[in-house]
Structures are given as structure tokens and as C-alpha cells.
Amino acid sequence: MKTYLVQHYFQGERPRRVGLFSSGKRARESVERLAKERGFREAKGILKTLDTPRASGFTITPFVVDEFLFRSVTPKSQLKKGVKLFLIEHRHTFSEGTFREVVLGVTSCEREAKHLIIKMKNRPEYRGAQELLERETVGDGFLITPIVLDHVDWTEGFHPPYSE
């Protein structure tokens, strides 16, 4: 099943994950609703690319659930609204203390996410990364983040001093 990850970017701040949705339509509807809210008004809609480092807006990125596992993907009929899925992310910390988190995929089971991380950490681009990081931990490594399908996780937006 294809899912859609919505993230909000604001002028070089760390992007915030808005939610994971079961259809592109639901993802776009959540963006339209949030764009009217106070902390999101300066967003320029859905960004096609992040070609400028200070871009403000939303991104919608498709992910197929369990695509990395090289087996049949989870059928749409098994994923209902409100089901818990797991984002696999990789965090790289730069020498100046900033970091970048990249979502690598979505799984339907935490055990499968951990299994995938064990396989991935041996790849050259992830050598030296810790197997699992806590969200507050500094360093290079993998994160598993539970997320509820079709639920908006971040509704605050960027508030003052960022926007009026």
C-alpha cells in the first residue's frame, strides 16, 4: 500500500512531520486545512522541490509500506485509518552540531523495521551509525518512529517569533 508523508518546512528550520496518510487526497486535504491555521499561514502550499534552503511550505512524499522487505507489500485492505505504522529514519549529525534526518521507509511492524535497520547499517553510507537512537540522542544512527495512519501529528505550526 502506498502512504503519503506530509512534512512542513519553514525558512531553514528543521522540518516537522505533519502526518502519514493513506491517500494523496487525504494528504492534500490536511495541507489545505493546516494552511489556514496561524502557524502555517506563511507556507507557500505544496513544494515540488526543496531547491532553496529557506523554503516555506509542505512536502508530500509517497512511501510504499514494507517496500524494503523484498516481499509482497502490505495490502491496502489491511491498513485501516488509525493503524500504527513505523517510519524508519536515518540521522546524520554534522560537525557544527546540526543534523539531517531522512525518512528511509515505512513498515507495518516494529520488528520488521529493526530487522531492516540491522541489514542497512552494513551499507557503506551508514557505516558508523548506531543501530537505534533515542529521539533526544545526538549522533549518527537510525530511528524508528511510530505514527498513526491518517492522523495529523503536528498542528502547532511555527509560532512567534517565527510567524504572526
Residue pairs with C-beta under 8 A, 6 or more apart in sequence:
1 22
1 64
1 65
1 73
1 74
1 75
1 76
1 78
1 79
2 62
2 63
2 64
2 65
3 20
3 21
3 22
3 62
3 63
3 64
3 65
3 79
3 85
3 106
3 149
4 20
4 21
4 22
4 23
4 24
4 26
4 27
4 60
4 61
4 62
4 63
5 17
5 19
5 20
5 21
5 60
5 61
5 62
5 63
5 87
5 103
5 106
6 17
6 18
6 19
6 20
6 21
6 27
6 30
6 31
6 58
6 59
6 60
7 15
7 16
7 17
7 18
7 58
7 59
7 61
8 15
8 16
8 18
8 34
8 40
8 43
8 57
8 58
8 154
8 157
8 158
9 15
9 43
9 47
9 50
9 55
9 56
9 57
9 58
9 59
10 42
10 43
10 56
10 158
10 162
10 163
11 54
11 55
11 56
11 162
12 53
12 54
13 158
13 162
14 101
15 59
16 154
17 87
17 145
17 147
17 153
17 154
18 30
18 31
18 34
18 58
18 152
18 153
18 154
19 27
19 30
19 147
19 148
19 150
19 151
19 152
19 153
19 154
20 63
20 85
20 87
20 106
20 147
20 148
20 149
20 150
20 151
21 27
21 30
21 149
21 150
22 76
22 79
22 81
22 149
22 150
24 60
24 62
26 150
27 60
28 46
28 60
30 152
31 45
31 46
31 58
31 60
34 40
34 43
34 58
34 152
34 155
34 157
35 41
35 43
35 45
35 58
37 155
37 157
38 157
38 159
38 163
39 156
39 157
39 158
39 159
39 162
39 163
40 157
40 158
41 157
41 163
41 164
42 56
42 158
42 163
43 56
43 57
43 58
44 55
44 56
44 57
45 57
45 58
46 57
46 58
46 59
46 60
47 55
47 57
47 58
47 59
50 59
61 103
63 103
63 105
63 106
64 73
64 106
65 73
65 74
65 79
65 85
65 106
65 107
65 108
66 73
66 74
66 106
66 107
66 108
66 112
67 73
67 105
67 106
68 88
68 104
68 105
68 107
68 116
69 107
69 112
69 116
74 108
78 108
79 85
79 108
79 149
80 149
81 149
81 150
82 148
82 149
82 150
82 151
83 108
83 148
83 149
84 146
84 147
84 148
84 149
85 106
85 107
85 108
85 146
85 147
85 148
85 149
86 106
86 107
86 108
86 109
86 110
86 112
86 113
86 144
86 145
86 146
86 147
87 103
87 105
87 106
87 143
87 144
87 145
87 146
87 147
88 103
88 104
88 105
88 106
88 107
88 113
88 116
88 117
88 142
88 143
88 144
89 101
89 102
89 103
89 104
89 142
89 143
89 144
89 145
90 101
90 102
90 104
90 126
90 129
90 140
90 141
90 142
90 143
91 99
91 100
91 101
91 133
91 139
91 140
91 141
91 142
91 143
92 99
92 100
92 102
92 140
93 99
93 138
93 139
93 140
94 100
97 138
99 138
101 143
104 120
105 116
107 113
107 116
110 144
110 146
113 144
114 132
114 144
117 131
117 132
117 142
117 144
118 131
120 126
120 142
121 127
121 129
121 131
121 142
126 142
128 140
129 140
129 141
129 142
130 137
130 139
130 140
130 141
130 142
131 141
131 142
132 141
132 142
132 143
132 144
133 139
133 141
133 142
133 143
135 143
135 145
147 153
157 163
